[in-house]
Amino acid sequence: MQFGILTLADVTRDPVTGMTMSHAARIDEIRLIAKVAEEVGLDVFALGEHHDSHFVGSSPPTILAAIAAETTKITVTTAATLITNNDPVRIAEEYALLQHIAHGRADLMIGCGGSALMYPWQGDDFPVGLDIATENYYLLRRLWHEESVEWEGEYHTPLVSFTSTPRPLDGVPPFVWHQGHSIDIADQAGFYGDGFFANNMNSLRKDVALVAHYRQAYEKYNHGPATGAPVSLGGQIFVGRTTQDAFAGLRPYCNANAMYSMNLEDAALHTSLAVGSPAQVIEKILKMRELYGDYQRQLFLVDPGGMPLWAVLEQLEILGGAVAPALKKEFDARRPALVPSDPPTHESRVRQPTPTQ
């Protein structure tokens, strides 16, 4: 079982101090957070992609490459790369390059983008986003699996005998996770035998049916039993020594942040937010396991809404020192023998290459 953190890379005014970081300072902070995450024993660092002035994650592979060069164990990934807005040729080349820099410790999570505002700068309309995503991902796979690509599609410039470079490390492309809130995305992930990320940040139960559909599709398309389909969940934690400390520490950031559509108590009850003592947080994550079944990766948001660095680092120490080890022990004890405990890694896929379906 892998545990890691994700950041939206937002640049938000701290509602307690009134301070807003510069973009340069926030980028440096993100790199430090990733390094500390590795130091405390976490397995994954994920970075979101956004394109407005309130975020600094406009080019995830750039920041992730810097992190990969400064670490030795942690897997770097996106959360998520906008497959609708990025040229699949650039994705193929940039993430293969990241894979080389990270010596295989790199995944790719793709998504369609959650806002219509993401499409006009690319010259596209929001309703066709799923069609673009489907075509772009098919082209991306061909670029990774074929040395010379001939291409003529609806949304991308034709390619003639095109070879993306560098080629994937050891001939095995980065493992891909699909993030989305539609049956089509869940089915696409199952069709290709990729992973599925349920971004259940705003509703604890929202994506349960999608995960079930994905697992069925994974088996239907002959990638193995449904119980072996790699699943990752999102979430947010805020841990305190006591319940009161945790709620008091998080409350101003919840009240000031537009991502919360309800008050803190309701969010803790109805969403994947786990707030409280270490024991309460562990209990909440085990409840997610009961809802979604056994899964292989859990990502936590730990730095939202202008939260100061000292508070983020404190959360990492608790997560890596107490929460994640206890959860790994519980997940392993409850996991059926034939259900994999970890998602595919570069090493495991080199030993058993993925088919080029």
N, C-alpha and C positions, 0 to 999 in steps of 0.2 A: 504494500500500500504506500503510495506516494502522497506526501503533504507538501504544499507550497503556498506561495502568496501571489496575488495579482495586484497590479496597480493600474489605475486609469490614467495615471500621470497628469492628474488635474493640478492646475495652479489656482488655488482658491484662498480667499481671505480667511484667516484664522478668526473665527467668531469670538474667541476669548481674548486674544492679544490685539486684534485688529490689523495684524501684519499680513502682507501678501508677498510671497517670495518672487524673486526674479526668475525668468526661465532658466538662466544659467545655474542659479543656485538649486533650483528644483531638479534639474538633470543630474547635478552632482549628488544630490540627496538620494535620488533613485538608485544611482550606482552604488552608493554606500549601503542602502537598504538591502540590495541584492547580495552584496558581499557578507553582510551580517547574517542574512538568511542562510547562506551556506555555512557560516561559522557555527550557527546554533543547530545545524543538522537537518535543515529542511532540504527537500529534494528538487523543488521546481520554483522558478521565478518567471512570472508571466506579465507581459506589458500590453496594454490596450493601444489601439490606433484611433486617433481623433485628429480633426483638421479645423480647429478654431483656436482663438487666442487664449482660451481657458485651459488648454492642455499643451503638453510638450511632446506627446507621443506621435507626431506626424510621420516619423520614419523609424518604426520599431527595430528594423535590422541594424540600424546605426547604433542605437543605444545598447541593444542586445549583444552586438559584436564587442563593444567596449566592456560589457559585463563578462562575457565569455573569456575575454583576454585576461581578466583580473581574477578569475575563479578557476577551480580545477574539478569540481564535482557536480555542482548544481546544473540542472537542465534549464535552458532558457527557451521560452516560447512566447507566442503572441496570444492576445486575448481580446479581440481577434484581428487578423489581417483582413482588410476589406477586399474580398475577391471580386466584388462588383466594380470597385473604383481603381484597382491597380492592374496594370498591364501584366498578364500572366507570364510574359517573357521576363519582366523585371522580377516578379516573384520567384520564378524558377532560378534565376541567376543569383539574386540577393540571398535567398535562403540556402542555396547550395554553398555559397561563399561563407555564410554564417556557420553552416554545418562544418566546414573545414576549419574555420577559426576555433570553433568549440570542440573540435575533435569528436564530433558525433553527438555532443550534448545539446542538440537543438531540435525542437519540434516546430510545427506550424499549425496554428489554429486559424480557420477561415470562417468568415461570416459575411452576411449581406449588408450589414450596416443598419442601424436602427432608426435612422432619420432620413426623411426626404431631402433634408438640407445637404446630404452627402452627394447627391446625384448631379445637380446642375453644373458644378464645376468640371464634371467629367463629360458633360454633354448628353446625359441620359435622363430618363424619367424614372421615378420611383416604381411604378407598376411593373416595369420590365426587369426589375432587379433580379428576380429569381431566374429568369431566362439568361441574363448575363452571367450570373453566378454559375449556372450549369455548364454553359459553353466555356467560360474561362477556366473552370476547374478541369474539364476534359482536356483542354489544350495544355494546361499546366502539367497534367500527368503524362501526356505525350512528350512534352519537352524534357521531362525527367527520365522517361523510360526509353526514348528513341534518340539515337545519335544524330539523325537527320530528319527534320520534320517538314512535310509539305502540308500546308494549311490554307483552307479557304472557308471562313465561317461568316456568320451574320454580324458579329460585333467586333471582330479583330481584323486588322490588316492582314492580307494574305502573306504567308511565309513560303519561301522557296529554298529547299535544302538547307534549312536553318538548324544550327547546333547551338544550344545554350551552353554557356561556360561560366564557371567551372562545372564539370560534370559532378553529379552527386558523389559524396564520399563513399568509397568502396563499392560504387555502383548501386547504392541503396539510398533513395531519397529520404528526406526528413519524414518522420511519421506525422500524419495529418489528423487533426481533430476538426469536426464540423460543429459550429455553434449556430443555433437558430431556433425559432419557435414555430416551425411548421413541419407537417408530416413529410413534405417534399425533401426538406433538408435531412430529416432523420432517415428517410428512405435512401437518399443519396449516400449518406455515410455507410449504411448497411450494404448497399450495392457494391461499393468499392472496398469494403472490408476495413474502413478507417475507424477512428474513434469518434465518439459523440460527447460533446460538452453541453451539459444542461446548465444554462445560465439562470439558475432559479433564485436570483437575488431578491426579486420583489414578491415572490410567492413560493412558499415552501412546497406546495403541491402542484405548481403550474405545469411542470415538464415531466411528471411521472408517466403520463400516457405516451409522451414522445419517446422517452427512454425505453418503454416496453415495446413500442413499434420498431424502434431502431434495432433492438435485440432480435426481434422476430425477423427483420429484414436481413440482418447479418447472417442468421442461420439459413434463411430462404435462399440467399445467393451463395451458399456453399462455402462460407468462410470458417465454419465451425459451429459448435453449439451456441445457442443464444446466451447461455451463462458465461461464455468466454468472450463476449463482445466487450471491448474496452470502453468504459464509461468514466467520465470526469464530471464532478459537480462544482458549482460555484458556491459562494457564501461569504459572510463577513463575521469576524469575531471581535469582541472587545472584552478582555479578561481583567478582573480586578481581584484583590485579595478577598473581598466580600462582594455580595450582590450589590449592596448600596454603593460601594466604591466604583464598581463597573458602570452602573447606570449614571452615576453622577459625572464620571469622566467622559462618557460618550454623549450625554444629553445635549450639550451645546452644539455639537457637530451634527447631530441628528436634526435638531430644531432648525439649523441654518442651511441644511443641505436639501436641494430640490429633489435628490434621488429618493428621499423618503416621502412617501405619499400618506404617511400616517404617523401618529406619535410613537415614541420609543417603545412604550409598553406593548402596543399593538404590533409594531414591527417585530419585536422579539417573539411574539406569540404566533404571528401568521406568516412571517418570511423566514428565510434561511439565516437571518442574523442570530448569532449566538452570543449573548452578553450575560455576564455574571461571573461567578467564581469558576476556577478550573473545573470543578466537578460538574457544575451546571452546563458549561460549554461542552464538555465531553458527553454529557447526557443528550444535549441537543443534536450533536453530530450523529450519535448512535440512533436517534430518532429518524434522521435523514436516511440512514442505512435501512431502517425498517420500511420506509416509504419507497425507496428506489431499488432496494435489493443491494447485493454486494457490488461494489465498484472499485476502481483501481487508483483514482487520483482525486484529491480534494484541494481546491484552491481557495484561499481566504483573502478578501480585501482587508487590509490593515491600515491604510493611510488615506482615508477619504477626507474631503472637505476642509483642507487646511490644517489637519491634525499635525501638531509639532513633532519634530524628529524624535525628541526624547521619549514621547509617548509611543511612537511607532516602534522604536528599538526595545522599549519595555515589553510591548506586545510580542515581539519576536523572541525575546528571552523566555517568556512564559510559554509561548507556542512550541518552541523548539525544546525547552527543558522539561516541560511537564505535560502539555496537552497532546502534542503529536506522538510522543512515545507511548503514552497510555492508550491512545486511540489505535495505534498500530497493534498493540498487544490485544485489544478487544476485537478489532477486525479480524486478526489472524485466528483468534480463538473461535470466532463465530462463522468463519468462512468455510463453506463446503470444500472438500478435498479437490474437486475437479474445477473449481472456479479460480482463475489466475489472480494472484495477489497484486501484481504490478502490470502496468501497460507495456506494450512493446518498447524495447530500447534499441538503440542502434546496433549494439552487439548482438542482441537476440535476432534481429532482422538480417544481419549479415550472415548469421548461421542458417537462417531460413528465410530467403528473400521473398518479398511480397509479390504476388502475381501481378501482371500488367493489365488487368482487366480494364 
